[in-house]
Amino acid sequence: SSRFGPGRVASQLAARRGGPEGPLTRAPGMSANKEFSEQVLSLRLKRENAQAGQVTCSLIWNDWADLDLHCYVKGDGISEEISFANKHPMGKAGGWLDVDMNAGSKRSIEPVENIFFKKAPAGKYKFTVVLYGYHSAPKGKHDPKFDDEKRSVPFRVFLRRDGKLSIFDGKIKGAGKEVTAFQFTQAAAGGSYVVLPPQPGPSTFKNLCQKYKVSYEQGNGYYAIARKETIHAGKHLMLQDVKKDKFINGSVAVRKALGWEAGLGALVKKPEDVKDGFRCFVQSTSANRVIPPGTHTLFEVSADEHKKFKAAFSSKFLEAPAKAKGKAKAKDEPKAKAKAAAKRAASPAAAAPPAKRARGGGLGGKTICFTGALVVKRSEAAAKATAAGATVLSGVSKALNILVVGPGAGDKLAKAQALGVETWDEAKFKKAVGL
């Protein structure tokens, strides 16, 4: 069925008229009317620098007419159309129309159009071909058969989906007509994910992938909500259950799990809006996006790469050397405590309890450590914690109860989260000690 009435086609034709033909490239001895083979498709896609992904749909025809490839996607929070008027919707589907021909100046007798999804989300897909309008052959290439504005235009559509190729042959006649080539349901991929620890300084997806030997592809990177964040409409979200290392995939499902506003509208959220024990990640398609210090990142990888990553790093996403160092600190902790106890026994004054504790401290008998940049001076924070009855530690180990985290937190935060240590922000700590 047609979405385009004659009025709409007529009103849009002006924007796509005019201009000389585009570059004409063909293999030696290959005529413009040769059968639509995979070789023909490959040559045209290469000529136009087309891309490919998990789902790739390509359209070829041998006519000056303007045919358009459209894709409709409906799924979990998705309702998008990808076409010449919306080549890359800023939504969850993530598809691109990266080649659009025979409109304006980009005309050829050997055209091709291409839509690809690097990672195809679950949902119902429909690919169609629309005859936008007829063009005659340009000057110097006149052929009377292209003067007929009621001619039928043969075409072929190639669909590559999860490594399998399907082909649709069709003909289309009449401006504004639409022919459906493919309809299918794309199942949700199981997905394998790795979460990388926060860095002490700014980083990018590409830098992180190089450091942790993880492959980067456009669309497979996510950053955690580590500060007040504006989440633009339609952004894809992931939610990690930190202890179980399980993931909820999809904006609708994540919003529901966190009790956030339904739909796909824009959000403004802070770390405290995410339930304890969870991390919420936002997708970014920019390889060079600057990731602020203290921010976890998530990458979708192949099952094989996930297995290799697990072998190289601990199950809690820490480098093996860092894990060994943490164990050494944990092992030395009892000795340090025993030594401190001996000193207190030898010095009654040192052993005397603080004369005054902060109201509502709740830190009595707790061990506490600080990381990142705090507004309050570190020495003052340590003094207040001690006055509230806590023992201040210099490192993270199993003996640690609370880690106070400021901007720029690095390895200490990653270790604490791996060990299940409770983390506080500076505001919570100040309230606890009466600052």
TILUM-537142 format. One record per residue (C-alpha): y, x, z; residue in one letter. Coordinates in nm, 3 decimals, decimal comma, padded with zeros to 5 digits. Layout:
N
        v        u        w  residu
        Y        X        Z       A
...
This chain:
435
        v        u        w  residu
   00,000   00,000   00,000       S
   00,355   00,120  -00,069       S
   00,604   00,205   00,201       R
   00,877   00,256  -00,056       F
   01,047  -00,047  -00,207       G
   01,234   00,000  -00,536       P
   01,568  -00,006  -00,357       G
   01,477   00,280  -00,126       R
   01,343   00,492  -00,410       V
   01,655   00,431  -00,618       A
   01,883   00,524  -00,329       S
   01,699   00,850  -00,259       Q
   01,645   00,970  -00,616       L
   02,001   01,101  -00,647       A
   01,943   01,353  -00,368       A
   01,641   01,495  -00,551       R
   01,767   01,500  -00,912       R
   01,896   01,780  -01,125       G
   01,848   02,152  -01,158       G
   01,655   02,383  -01,392       P
   01,284   02,437  -01,366       E
   01,144   02,674  -01,105       G
   00,935   02,987  -01,176       P
   00,632   02,929  -01,397       L
   00,333   03,143  -01,304       T
  -00,017   03,116  -01,446       R
  -00,320   03,338  -01,488       A
  -00,363   03,497  -01,836       P
  -00,501   03,242  -02,082       G
  -00,468   02,952  -01,838       M
  -00,294   02,648  -01,981       S
  -00,082   02,408  -01,779       A
  -00,335   02,128  -01,836       N
  -00,643   02,319  -01,724       K
  -00,870   02,141  -01,478       E
  -00,748   02,149  -01,117       F
  -00,980   02,417  -00,983       S
  -00,970   02,603  -00,652       E
  -00,857   02,909  -00,847       Q
  -00,559   02,716  -00,981       V
  -00,475   02,595  -00,631       L
  -00,506   02,945  -00,486       S
  -00,268   03,091  -00,745       L
  -00,006   02,826  -00,682       R
  -00,027   02,848  -00,304       L
   00,003   03,226  -00,322       K
   00,300   03,196  -00,558       R
   00,482   02,974  -00,306       E
   00,378   03,176   00,004       N
   00,205   02,871   00,150       A
   00,043   02,886   00,494       Q
  -00,285   02,747   00,625       A
  -00,428   02,631   00,955       G
  -00,700   02,429   01,123       Q
  -00,608   02,139   00,894       V
  -00,447   02,214   00,555       T
  -00,379   01,961   00,280       C
  -00,257   02,069  -00,066       S
  -00,152   01,864  -00,368       L
  -00,147   01,990  -00,730       I
  -00,056   01,817  -01,058       W
   00,053   01,925  -01,406       N
   00,366   01,724  -01,475       D
   00,743   01,750  -01,432       W
   00,729   01,428  -01,225       A
   00,818   01,447  -00,858       D
   00,508   01,376  -00,649       L
   00,531   01,403  -00,271       D
   00,262   01,472  -00,014       L
   00,292   01,273   00,309       H
   00,097   01,291   00,633       C
   00,086   01,032   00,912       Y
  -00,049   01,128   01,256       V
  -00,114   00,890   01,543       K
  -00,277   00,990   01,870       G
  -00,214   01,066   02,236       D
   00,161   01,015   02,248       G
   00,195   01,099   01,878       I
   00,341   00,885   01,603       S
   00,480   01,108   01,330       E
   00,527   01,125   00,956       E
   00,551   01,462   00,784       I
   00,716   01,456   00,443       S
   01,007   01,601   00,242       F
   01,246   01,406   00,468       A
   01,084   01,538   00,787       N
   00,923   01,869   00,703       K
   00,864   01,986   01,058       H
   00,896   01,711   01,319       P
   00,988   01,851   01,660       M
   00,698   01,670   01,820       G
   00,349   01,721   01,946       K
   00,170   01,709   01,609       A
   00,308   02,049   01,508       G
   00,246   02,004   01,133       G
   00,460   02,161   00,860       W
   00,537   02,071   00,500       L
   00,603   02,428   00,391       D
   00,596   02,377   00,011       V
   00,791   02,093  -00,157       D
   00,836   02,100  -00,536       M
   00,983   01,918  -00,837       N
   01,284   01,801  -00,641       A
   01,633   01,932  -00,715       G
   01,617   02,283  -00,862       S
   01,256   02,350  -00,765       K
   01,085   02,209  -01,076       R
   00,773   02,334  -01,245       S
   00,500   02,213  -01,482       I
   00,258   02,374  -01,235       E
   00,371   02,230  -00,901       P
   00,202   02,233  -00,561       V
   00,283   02,088  -00,220       E
   00,129   02,190   00,111       N
   00,107   02,057   00,468       I
  -00,067   02,257   00,740       F
  -00,145   02,233   01,112       F
  -00,211   02,561   01,289       K
  -00,369   02,364   01,576       K
  -00,439   02,004   01,485       A
  -00,405   01,764   01,780       P
  -00,652   01,484   01,834       A
  -00,564   01,162   01,657       G
  -00,585   00,957   01,338       K
  -00,464   01,127   01,020       Y
  -00,370   00,983   00,683       K
  -00,263   01,191   00,382       F
  -00,099   01,009   00,090       T
   00,063   01,092  -00,242       V
   00,390   00,920  -00,340       V
   00,538   00,920  -00,691       L
   00,902   00,973  -00,605       Y
   01,027   00,966  -00,963       G
   00,979   01,083  -01,321       Y
   01,140   01,385  -01,486       H
   01,145   01,474  -01,856       S
   01,070   01,825  -01,964       A
   01,377   02,053  -01,945       P
   01,559   02,187  -02,249       K
   01,360   02,439  -02,441       G
   01,031   02,295  -02,309       K
   01,058   01,945  -02,452       H
   00,737   01,749  -02,478       D
   00,760   01,381  -02,575       P
   00,475   01,280  -02,348       K
   00,699   01,351  -02,047       F
   00,966   01,110  -02,176       D
   00,757   00,807  -02,086       D
   00,875   00,683  -01,746       E
   00,574   00,455  -01,717       K
   00,319   00,733  -01,761       R
   00,025   00,784  -01,528       S
   00,026   01,121  -01,349       V
  -00,316   01,274  -01,263       P
  -00,337   01,483  -00,944       F
  -00,582   01,645  -00,706       R
  -00,562   01,677  -00,328       V
  -00,753   01,947  -00,139       F
  -00,823   01,900   00,232       L
  -00,946   02,193   00,437       R
  -01,041   02,077   00,782       R
  -01,217   02,290   01,043       D
  -01,349   02,516   00,767       G
  -01,478   02,236   00,540       K
  -01,329   02,148   00,200       L
  -01,289   01,794   00,061       S
  -01,134   01,699  -00,274       I
  -00,967   01,377  -00,390       F
  -00,887   01,311  -00,757       D
  -00,644   01,036  -00,844       G
  -00,376   00,902  -01,077       K
  -00,045   00,746  -00,985       I
   00,191   00,531  -01,195       K
   00,530   00,383  -01,113       G
   00,815   00,523  -00,905       A
   00,769   00,449  -00,536       G
   00,393   00,396  -00,557       K
   00,174   00,548  -00,285       E
  -00,195   00,643  -00,302       V
  -00,404   00,726   00,004       T
  -00,611   01,042  -00,044       A
  -00,768   01,098   00,298       F
  -00,803   00,919   00,631       Q
  -00,993   01,065   00,925       F
  -00,999   01,101   01,302       T
  -00,955   01,451   01,441       Q
  -01,148   01,496   01,765       A
  -00,990   01,674   02,059       A
  -01,080   02,040   02,063       A
  -01,242   02,163   02,382       G
  -01,005   02,456   02,388       G
  -01,025   02,786   02,573       S
  -00,720   02,896   02,767       Y
  -00,604   03,209   02,945       V
  -00,317   03,222   03,192       V
  -00,126   03,548   03,219       L
   00,046   03,652   03,542       P
   00,426   03,659   03,571       P
   00,605   03,980   03,486       Q
   00,870   04,162   03,693       P
   01,110   04,159   03,398       G
   01,182   03,953   03,084       P
   00,906   03,942   02,822       S
   00,807   03,759   02,502       T
   00,486   03,593   02,386       F
   00,420   03,880   02,145       K
   00,473   04,146   02,412       N
   00,245   03,967   02,657       L
  -00,030   03,922   02,399       C
  -00,018   04,292   02,314       Q
  -00,032   04,390   02,681       K
  -00,327   04,163   02,765       Y
  -00,500   04,195   02,425       K
  -00,468   03,825   02,342       V
  -00,420   03,701   01,984       S
  -00,094   03,520   01,914       Y
  -00,060   03,235   01,665       E
   00,240   03,012   01,626       Q
   00,198   02,715   01,857       G
  -00,068   02,860   02,091       N
   00,179   02,983   02,356       G
   00,311   02,796   02,662       Y
   00,540   02,892   02,950       Y
   00,523   02,753   03,305       A
   00,799   02,551   03,466       I
   00,928   02,816   03,706       A
   01,287   02,693   03,741       R
   01,492   02,389   03,643       K
   01,382   02,311   03,290       E
   01,493   02,070   03,019       T
   01,180   01,957   02,836       I
   01,282   01,825   02,496       H
   01,144   01,498   02,360       A
   00,793   01,524   02,220       G
   00,716   01,867   02,366       K
   00,344   01,932   02,418       H
   00,250   01,986   02,784       L
  -00,051   02,142   02,959       M
  -00,142   02,112   03,327       L
  -00,356   02,367   03,511       Q
  -00,549   02,299   03,829       D
  -00,514   02,650   03,968       V
  -00,811   02,657   04,206       K
  -01,055   02,487   03,967       K
  -00,909   02,663   03,662       D
  -00,927   02,333   03,474       K
  -00,672   02,200   03,226       F
  -00,527   01,863   03,130       I
  -00,417   01,869   02,766       N
  -00,146   01,643   02,624       G
   00,198   01,521   02,720       S
   00,090   01,166   02,800       V
  -00,201   01,276   03,020       A
   00,008   01,539   03,199       V
   00,293   01,297   03,272       R
   00,045   01,047   03,411       K
  -00,127   01,308   03,630       A
   00,207   01,420   03,775       L
   00,352   01,071   03,811       G
   00,636   01,150   03,570       W
   00,815   00,911   03,339       E
   00,588   00,768   03,069       A
   00,657   00,814   02,700       G
   00,773   01,120   02,508       L
   01,143   01,126   02,597       G
   01,327   01,432   02,725       A
   01,276   01,539   03,087       L
   01,456   01,760   03,335       V
   01,210   01,901   03,587       K
   01,192   02,169   03,856       K
   00,892   02,355   04,004       P
   00,891   02,121   04,304       E
   00,830   01,830   04,066       D
   00,485   01,976   03,996       V
   00,213   01,890   04,249       K
   00,096   02,168   04,481       D
  -00,199   02,356   04,338       G
  -00,098   02,286   03,977       F
   00,105   02,460   03,708       R
   00,275   02,270   03,428       C
   00,317   02,453   03,096       F
   00,551   02,370   02,807       V
   00,466   02,467   02,449       Q
   00,698   02,695   02,254       S
   00,653   02,782   01,885       T
   00,876   03,092   01,901       S
   00,695   03,426   01,924       A
   01,015   03,594   02,043       N
   01,110   03,339   02,305       R
   01,236   03,525   02,613       V
   01,012   03,451   02,910       I
   01,210   03,496   03,235       P
   01,070   03,712   03,516       P
   00,830   03,538   03,750       G
   00,699   03,296   03,486       T
   00,331   03,238   03,411       H
   00,228   03,195   03,047       T
  -00,070   03,021   02,889       L
  -00,238   03,087   02,554       F
  -00,501   02,891   02,367       E
  -00,766   03,132   02,238       V
  -01,108   03,126   02,074       S
  -01,420   03,099   02,290       A
  -01,514   03,456   02,199       D
  -01,171   03,591   02,291       E
  -01,177   03,396   02,616       H
  -01,509   03,558   02,706       K
  -01,373   03,907   02,632       K
  -01,060   03,835   02,836       F
  -01,272   03,726   03,133       K
  -01,474   04,045   03,108       A
  -01,163   04,263   03,101       A
  -00,979   04,078   03,377       F
  -01,085   03,897   03,690       S
  -01,162   03,527   03,689       S
  -00,820   03,471   03,844       K
  -00,642   03,639   03,553       F
  -00,557   03,964   03,731       L
  -00,609   04,310   03,597       E
  -00,920   04,467   03,746       A
  -00,728   04,769   03,891       P
  -00,484   04,533   04,065       A
  -00,776   04,338   04,210       K
  -00,934   04,654   04,345       A
  -00,602   04,757   04,498       K
  -00,572   04,419   04,667       G
  -00,919   04,463   04,821       K
  -00,823   04,803   04,952       A
  -00,515   04,657   05,121       K
  -00,723   04,378   05,271       A
  -00,969   04,633   05,404       K
  -00,693   04,843   05,567       D
  -00,523   04,541   05,724       E
  -00,744   04,526   06,040       P
  -00,677   04,897   06,104       K
  -00,302   04,841   06,074       A
  -00,320   04,547   06,315       K
  -00,524   04,748   06,566       A
  -00,275   05,035   06,551       K
   00,018   04,796   06,603       A
  -00,160   04,634   06,899       A
  -00,211   04,976   07,061       A
   00,160   05,049   07,028       K
   00,250   04,717   07,188       R
   00,014   04,785   07,478       A
   00,180   05,122   07,538       A
   00,526   04,968   07,526       S
   00,570   04,650   07,736       P
   00,915   04,600   07,590       A
   00,776   04,602   07,239       A
   00,499   04,364   07,344       A
   00,741   04,113   07,496       A
   00,768   03,790   07,299       P
   01,097   03,704   07,131       P
   01,346   03,551   07,369       A
   01,435   03,277   07,122       K
   01,258   03,118   06,829       R
   01,415   02,919   06,549       A
   01,376   02,545   06,589       R
   01,108   02,383   06,374       G
   00,985   02,724   06,264       G
   00,617   02,646   06,241       G
   00,559   03,018   06,181       L
   00,409   03,110   06,517       G
   00,099   03,322   06,462       G
   00,146   03,322   06,083       K
   00,161   03,623   05,855       T
   00,435   03,626   05,595       I
   00,545   03,843   05,304       C
   00,846   03,839   05,069       F
   00,869   03,901   04,693       T
   01,136   03,864   04,427       G
   01,514   03,853   04,465       A
   01,629   03,652   04,766       L
   01,984   03,544   04,847       V
   01,937   03,646   05,209       V
   01,892   04,018   05,270       K
   01,528   04,121   05,300       R
   01,591   04,283   05,639       S
   01,752   03,964   05,770       E
   01,469   03,752   05,633       A
   01,211   03,974   05,805       A
   01,404   03,960   06,132       A
   01,427   03,580   06,120       K
   01,055   03,550   06,041       A
   00,968   03,776   06,333       T
   01,198   03,579   06,564       A
   01,014   03,264   06,458       A
   00,683   03,416   06,570       G
   00,551   03,541   06,236       A
   00,411   03,881   06,149       T
   00,574   04,033   05,841       V
   00,336   04,210   05,604       L
   00,433   04,444   05,324       S
   00,157   04,343   05,083       G
  -00,061   04,053   04,975       V
  -00,417   04,027   05,104       S
  -00,660   03,771   05,241       K
  -00,486   03,814   05,577       A
  -00,161   03,672   05,438       L
  -00,072   03,310   05,518       N
   00,265   03,261   05,343       I
   00,437   03,434   05,052       L
   00,811   03,363   05,014       V
   00,896   03,381   04,644       V
   01,230   03,448   04,476       G
   01,328   03,498   04,109       P
   01,161   03,797   03,945       G
   00,840   03,769   04,148       A
   00,568   03,983   03,996       G
   00,220   04,100   04,091       D
   00,246   03,981   04,451       K
   00,284   03,622   04,337       L
  -00,010   03,651   04,098       A
  -00,231   03,798   04,373       K
  -00,125   03,534   04,623       A
  -00,205   03,250   04,385       Q
  -00,540   03,407   04,302       A
  -00,625   03,424   04,674       L
  -00,501   03,072   04,743       G
  -00,215   03,192   04,963       V
   00,054   02,932   05,034       E
   00,382   03,004   04,853       T
   00,729   02,900   04,965       W
   01,062   02,917   04,792       D
   01,363   03,059   04,975       E
   01,501   02,715   05,065       A
   01,182   02,621   05,248       K
   01,180   02,952   05,434       F
   01,544   02,914   05,540       K
   01,474   02,568   05,673       K
   01,174   02,696   05,867       A
   01,369   02,972   06,041       V
   01,694   02,781   06,086       G
   01,911   02,969   05,835       L
